[in-house]
Amino acid sequence: MAGGELIKKGKGIGHVLLTLLTAFLVAMGMHVFVYPGHFAPSGVDGIATMLQSLTGVNAGLFIVLLNLPLLITAWFILKRRYVIYTLVYTVSLSVFLFLLEAVGFYQFVPETDHILPAVFGGVAQGLTGIMLRIGSSSGGVDIMGSMIQKKMPHMNVERIISLISVLIVGVSFFVYGNLNSVLLSVVEIFVCERVTAMILRSSRNAVKFEVVASDVEALKSGILQDLGHGATVLSGKGLYSKQEKGILFCVVNHRQIPAFLKLLEKHPDAFVYYVDVMGVRGRFDRE
């Protein structure tokens, strides 16, 4: 087996293990903190949690049923690797939730400080940022966000996801029948977003990449087709080598950081750095 294939296979195994670990930790957070706390987390997991509260059926079943049509749709729109890893995560999360219930695993029931389940539930839920880091997702609204990003890369996907989360929180009031559950959901979502942002190493709406390479034209198809973005190219010269270089500037959504870095792996001679953008005005897709 060639060295490149061996490294690729090793990465694949590592990503599968990370996916399983993430699913287990999120399942622990939901079972130990969220369910006994009687509030809904963000996304599809929140819908599944509310359905469990209403029917008594384990949320793991609803997580699979709710994600299945999204995964089938994503199969024809997004990369197969993305869909496969997301499917592995979804099924694993469901299995772990059933197992934790079957063995009667410990659940944290607060006596005084009721905010703790929301905080630690949010920390566990925020670990789904690991899935974004490896170029996948935790399913649900992340799949919808990725499909929207694929078709309309200039749209603010985070705003759409936030709106869906707000709607889920609003519905939770009618499920649990009290304002306390709504407030706990808000805390959980806030903590979840902060943890995810830390994992992605960016909490901004956009990131600017600057790439110096001998042949920036070779990056063109990947940026235009895979990322759905344009870029600006300038000419430069190495201070020491005196060689002609191309300097490429590209602003992307922070969810596309893993995809951009993966694109650059094919160009080992490229030098790149990327920084958070304080704000973006106007279009930053194909220009």
Helices and strands as residue ranges (DSSP letters): H 3-29, I 30-34, H 35-37, H 43-55, H 59-75, H 80-102, H 116-126, H 129-133, H 141-151, H 157-176, H 179-200, E 206-213, G 216-219, H 220-221, I 222-227, E 232-237, E 244-253, G 254-256, H 257-264, E 271-277
